[in-house]
Amino acid sequence: MGPTEQIQQKVAVVTGAARGIGAAVSRELANRGAKAVILVDRSDDVLNVASAINQSSDRTVAEAVVGDTCDAAFRERVFDEAAPKHGLATICVPAAGITRDALSVRVDKETGRAEIYPVETFREVTEINLIAPIYWGLEMVARIAEDRHRRGLTRWEPEEGIQGAVIFLGSISSQGNKGQISYAVTKAALEGAAATLTKEAMFHGVRSALIHPGFTDTPMARALGDEFLNKNVLPHTQLRRLIRPEEIADAVCFMISNSAVSGELWADAGWHPPA
C-alpha cells in the first residue's frame, strides 16, 4: 500500500476539531485525499475551520458538527448521519481534551489547611479526556463490526486489507507532570485503552494506536504563558520551539497509513517532565 491509501476516499471523524491538533489533523486528512472529514467540537468555531478546509481543498470534504463529545446520543447521531451521506467512517481521531491544572494538594499559608484537588474537576477531566475518546473509538469499531456482520463476514483476514484505524491523543504528561494530576492520569489511562482495543478490534480489522504529543503550539499550551514556556519548556526541547500542530497531524496520518505501526508514538521534541 502507498503512504496515503489508508486515507484516500475514506471517511474520518475527528473530535476537538475547532482548533489545535484536531483542526490540523482534519486539514491533513483532507489534504491526503479523504472522501469526507467530520469535524466535531462543542465550539461554533468548528464551522469556520470546516469552511476553510473546503475552500483550500477546492471541494466539499469537511463537514462540521457542533455538540458535546460526552453526550452518547450526540455521538451516535454523528455516525448515524455520516454513513448515508458519505459512507462508513473508518478513521477516528478523538482529539478533544481539556486541562484543569492545579496541585493535587496545596497548603494555604495563612490557615495551614490542606486543599485537595476537587473530585468534581477530576471527574470532568476524566469524562472529556478519557471516557469520551474511548467511546468515540468504540462507536466506530461497532459500526464496522455491524457492517461486516451484514455482509456475512466474521473474523478479519489479512487479504481483506485494514478496515479502519483509531488514533488516540495522549500526552507527554502521561509520564507525570507537576500540577496535572487529572490530565496526566487521563492521558496515561489511554495507553491501556489503546492497547486493549488493539487486541479486540483487530478481530474486525481495525487498528488502534496512541500518539503522545509534546508541547504543541495550541491555545492550550499558549495559555501557560510565554514566561513559563520560555523557562520550563523551550530550553529543554531539542527543537527549542513549540511543536507545530501540522507536525503532529503528519505523525497521526503516518500512524493511520502505515499498518505496521502499533502501540505508542512519542512526538515530544525531546522534552521530558522534570523530577
C-alpha positions, 0 to 999 in steps of 0.5 A: 500500500502507498503512504496515503491509501489508508486515507484516500476516499475514506471517511474520518471523524475527528473530535476537538476539531475547532482548533489545535491538533484536531483542526490540523489533523482534519486539514491533513486528512483532507489534504491526503485525499479523504472522501469526507472529514467530520469535524466535531467540537462543542465550539461554533468555531468548528464551522469556520475551520470546516469552511476553510478546509473546503475552500483550500481543498477546492471541494466539499470534504469537511463537514462540521458538527457542533455538540458535546463529545460526552453526550452518547446520543450526540455521538451516535447521531454523528455516525448515524448521519455520516454513513448515508451521506458519505459512507462508513467512517473508518478513521477516528481521531478523538482529539478533544481534551481539556486541562484543569491544572492545579496541585493535587494538594496545596497548603494555604499559608495563612490557615495551614489547611490542606486543599485537595484537588476537587473530585468534581474537576477530576471527574470532568477531566476524566469524562472529556479526556478519557471516557469520551475518546474511548467511546468515540473509538468504540462507536466506530469499531461497532459500526464496522463490526455491524457492517461486516456482520451484514455482509456475512463476514466474521473474523478479519483476514489479512487479504481483506486489507485494514478496515479502519484505524483509531488514533488516540491523543495522549500526552507527554504528561502521561509520564507525570507532570507537576500540577496535572494530576487529572490530565496526566492520569487521563492521558496515561489511562489511554495507553491501556485503552489503546492497547486493549482495543488493539487486541479486540478490534483487530478481530474486525480489522481495525487498528488502534494506536496512541500518539503522545504529543509534546508541547504543541503550539495550541491555545492550550499550551499558549495559555501557560504563558510565554514566561513559563514556556520560555523557562520550563519548556523551550530550553529543554526541547531539542527543537527549542520551539513549540511543536507545530500542530501540522507536525503532529497531524503528519505523525497521526496520518503516518500512524493511520497509513502505515499498518505496521505501526502499533502501540505508542508514538512519542512526538515530544521534541525531546522534552521530558517532565522534570523530577 
